Amino acid sequence: MSRGTQVPRTIEEHGPSPIARWGPMVAILASLALVAAVVVFVDPIDGAPTASSATTAPAGAKDTTDIELPPGVMTYDQAKAKGTLDEYDFGDRCDPDTGTLALPLAPQQNCFAKFTGDNGGETTPGVTADEIKVVAYLNQPGDPILEFIYGQIGLKTKPGDAQRAYANFNEIFGEYYEFYGRKVKLIPYTATGNIQDSVAATADAETIARDIKPFAVINGPQLSNAFADTISANGVLCVGCTSTGDDSFYADRDPTQWGVQKTLTQNLVLVAEYLGKRLFDRPAKWAGGPLKNKPRKIALIAAEGAEADDDPVKQFIQTLADDYDAKLTKIQRYDDPLALGSTGRAMLSQFKSAGVTTIVFVGDPIAPQTLTRIATEQNYFPEWVTSGSTLVENNVFSRTYDQKQWANAFGPTSLFPRVAGGLGSPIGLHKWYFGIDPPGGAATLLAVPNLQVLFGALQGAGPDLTPERFRDVLFASPVLPSSPIAPQVSFGNRGFFPNPDYVALDDMTEISWDPAVMALDEGGVEGKGGWRYSDGGKRYLPGEWPDDEPHVFDPETGVTGFDELPPTAQEIPADWAPIAGPRKGKTLGGQ
């Protein structure tokens, strides 16, 4: 591997840039960095309410054999449990030894039987007897906000890459998922404005709903809720329409809005628990200088404007007080990371004078470049605690922070260690099926989790497809458990979070920064410095964080990645081969 790495330039090197105009909203784009192998396996419950409210949504099945399926729908596990496997055709897409789809993608999914009979035809707008019409929203070419962010993390795309990637993954999933006599017709739509342009977003949504009339849309402008609002008002379902919605946003638009990343409220539930159980009332073991081993005084630095209001942050502070009898020593907000060159000095000077030993950071990936540099100039070496601000927790960004400071960085994250060669990932899946990397590389893979949520629910919904059925399927489906290389996935009222859950991811793991280790960045380039995932990437749901000290900065138990699938992940059989496509019949090791 190459020992070099392409790293982002610092703020000072950029000069005037998009972030100077859009400032803290770049923090919202943290969700774009989570290229997760999220596969939603869903089995619907027959008779689930057709108009479930957010407060009465079903709690979900315990497993895949304990549910009543609608006519025309059958899973391998349930047929096996009933002793009726011989009555169904699961096709060559299914591995009969495992009962899962023969797709090298972690985690693996149960097989659904091939459908025969009448699928009901036009069950809802955008659905016919032959197709399900889905719009793939494509970002405006040359969008300056996205170009800035992609440039920072080394993602490069060419015109048409995203459209080709959507088409390719639609082809793969179309060969393996069951759509009950229908095919998903994926229709590209290119945005007429940037991801913050609410006027263009509204017009685009109206055009899609009026002229294309799809069943669903995937993706949307990530810095405006106008697109999602308009799509929902037209009764069209959308997965990944926006990253700015919190819990109430999704509930108010039930059953049309769905996502992958945790909402800010959900993230901060886990962060509050982590702080309350593992950090408060303990010495600052990993601070530097005179702060080391002092009783912890914890402060918060958070970006303004990352949500429509500050309710999630206020709730976070209240949770610390109510559940852990814990109070933050200082709270500072910022609205422009470029201004931290001046405001950050006063901020950190106040922290140092107050004896703050530990800083929790919730914000964009640019601000720590300035904050850590200033802290070192002030000879101030606190602990830095992560919070699920995903881009901050990418190797490619963390290498640009002052390493004397970042050597003290640790905390919770939604990310997970990668497997060498992309095994079990969307990149690996594309290479297995097509023999080449996906168009646009990692940047275009941002679409894959949204596709998987959509297609998984379509498969579980059966022939009688409607937005309400889509919702009922996700809310009633079994929880998809986590592994070290994939997060847990669930929807609905599972008791993990205080409100009904319309987004996929549930859990977090613990990380700590190793400034000396050689590790791969998010573009697959090896360089110096990387996050170590504690205890081999063990993941925790709300209520599960241990109440002992963090297990951080330990090269023996903290992994930067895996050379092969870890023992606790499902093994991918070496004899699986694509049932169609350019590499039809060729196994993982085949040429």
Buried (B, 14 or more C-beta within 10 A) or exposed (E): EEEEBEBBEEBEEBEEBBBBBBBBBBBBBBBBBBBBBBBBBBBBBEEBBEEBEBEEBBEBBEEBBEBEBBEBBBBBBBBBBEEEBEEBEBBEBBBEEBBBBBBBBBBBBBBBBBBEEEBBEEBBBBBBBEBBBBBBBBBBBEBBBBBBBBBBBBBEBEEEBBBBBBEBBBBBBBBBBBBBBBEBBBEBBBBEBBBBBBEBBBBBBBEBBEEBEBBBBBBBBBBBBBBBBBBBBBBBBBBBBBBBBBBBBBBEBBBBBBBBBBBBBBBBBBBBBBBBBBBBEBBBBBBBEEBBEBEBBBBBBBBBBBBEEBBBBEBBBEBBEEEBEBEBBBEBBBEBBBBBBEBBBEBBBEBBEEBBBBBBBBBBBBBBBBBBBBBBEEEBBBBBBBBBBBBBBBBBBBBBBBBBBBBBBBBBBBBBBBBBBBBBBBBBBBBBBBBEBBBBBBBBBBBBBBBBBBBBBBBBBBBBBBBBBBBBBBBBBBBBBBBBBBBBBBBBBBEBBEBBBBBBBBBBBBBBBBBEBBBBBBBBBBBBBBBBBBBBBBBBBBEBBBEEEBBBBEEEEBBBBBEEBBEEBBEBBEEBBBBBBEBEEBBBEEE
